[in-house]
């Protein structure tokens, strides 16, 4: 499968497209089988509205970190233990 393309079972083929040539790591995933005109219009619309996307947690200004951060309720005094691996036979 070509790099940058994804195929998931029972879903359409997609591809990853950068919104700006100057910032290649800010990409969106779009359908592979759009016409050239549809793809151009979609990318143009997304690029014109890229300020509404949160590319990282730091972009979520005004949101509590409790909404986006997962934490485990673990007693810090408890020592970690390694469990034996379960022998699964098929």
Steps between C-alpha positions, in 0.01 A plus 500: 500500500644843409633715782246751637200291395279300732252227423272382776267207451149611396617860461612705206864552420642823640813709466683748717537851352688798646295822522809714440821420318695706754369292796506135381418348842151658512308252288139399452366165383262510205334245271721359228235491227397868492507670163786746451253789524343368823841438655622849409188666643512291818868569568448870426207517744691313770810718448292818525354375831811335648485732802203303638697173522682397818823340377619424853383524861683835530261644237201439727512833679224540757439127553572329829779243474268261688300468177794394284737337749465144627626409845511177698394495863800307637632500854856642474611289800418173321793324339445382140484125442570299189234242425573167338411487135189293435558197277235522230463199269315517174 
